[in-house]
């Protein structure tokens, strides 16, 4: 019985991380900010994975966790005036977005390539392919 409970909680983890991943994306998504295209692309990747959260591999989930930690650290530094570490934090944040795009994007690409009857998947995969970056 305990093992079943652990499996259910573990199965919910991808759903929770994918749902949480959208909060900062919408809050920070602006064409005037550096990395806006990277954030927008990650939003399209996650839109695909949200349709079947089990398709997100552990590497994707780990990269999203790292991204959220970096976002929190960056937000904390933004509140401090004249912080010399802000530029470095911005670089690390952009790197984390790129990593998540690459890692989670591979999972999304596999899901898009597999035959599926998942409602909305074809549209999400089309949006991923048509993105402003012209794909990856």
C-alpha positions, 0 to 999 in steps of 0.5 A: 500500500505504501508503494502505491502512495509513493507512485501516485505522489511521484506521478504528480511531480511532473504535473506540478513542475510543469504547472509551476513552470508557467508562472515565471514565464508569464510574469517575465515574458516581454519582448524588451527583456533579454532572453524573451525569445528563450522564455517564449520558446520554453513556454511552447515546449511546456505547452506540449508537455502539459498535454502529457506530463509523463512525457517529461523526463527526469532531466527535464524536471531537474532542469526546471527545478534548477531554473526556478532556483535561479529565478528566485536568486535573480529576483532577490538580487534585483531588489538590491541596488547597484549589485555587481552580481546582477549581470552574472545572475542574468547570464546564469538565468539565461543559461538555465533557460537555454538548458531547459529549452534543450532538455525539455525540448527533446522530450516535447519533440519525441511526444510530437513525433509519436502517433497520438490521439491526445487532444490539442497535441497537434496544435501545440506541436505546430506552435512549437515548430512555428515559433519565432526562433524558427525551431531550435 
